[in-house]
């Protein structure tokens, strides 16, 4: 039983680590853009990053879908860990 707990926690940590990077990029780019816009700074490249267009790599068709599913899976697995082991 203890090994099962450890495996589920490892899986949750991996999912969370993978999804945290694009979530952080989205949060930071949107926040910085909204701060710069009233100051008259046109940083349109931040909006491109915010939507998944990273120049050479354009993930726009899949970026929001990935963020949504990764967030939902992270939240569900975290809630399940809390329910079972608290």
MOTA-V295420 format. One record per residue. RES is the residue in three letters. PHI is phi in radians with two decimals (999 if undefined). Layout:
# MOTA-V295420
RES|PHI  RES|PHI
This chain:
# MOTA-V295420
UNK|999  UNK|-1.15  UNK|-1.16  UNK|-1.11  UNK|-1.05  UNK|-1.11  UNK|-1.12  UNK|-1.15  UNK|-1.18  UNK|-1.12  UNK|-1.09  UNK|-1.06  UNK|-1.10  UNK|-1.16  UNK|-1.07  UNK|-1.15  UNK|-1.13  UNK|-1.16  UNK|-1.42  UNK|-1.25  UNK|-1.15  UNK|-1.14  UNK|-1.12  UNK|-1.13  UNK|-1.06  UNK|-1.13  UNK|-1.13  UNK|-1.15  UNK|-1.14  UNK|-1.17  UNK|-1.17  UNK|-1.11  UNK|-1.09  UNK|-1.21  UNK|-1.36  UNK|-1.33  UNK|-1.04  UNK|-1.15  UNK|-1.45  UNK|1.48  UNK|-1.57  UNK|-1.63  UNK|-2.02  UNK|-1.10  UNK|-1.07  UNK|-1.17  UNK|-1.17  UNK|-1.08  UNK|-1.09  UNK|-1.05  UNK|-1.76  UNK|1.74  UNK|-1.73  UNK|-1.84  UNK|1.44  UNK|-1.16  UNK|-1.87  UNK|-1.92  UNK|-1.83  UNK|-0.91  UNK|-1.13  UNK|-2.00  UNK|-1.09  UNK|-1.20  UNK|-1.12  UNK|-1.07  UNK|-1.06  UNK|-1.10  UNK|-1.14  UNK|-1.11  UNK|-1.15  UNK|-1.10  UNK|-1.12  UNK|-1.10  UNK|-1.15  UNK|-1.10  UNK|-1.17  UNK|-1.15  UNK|-1.14  UNK|-1.12  UNK|-1.12  UNK|-1.14  UNK|-1.17  UNK|-1.41  UNK|-2.06  UNK|-1.71
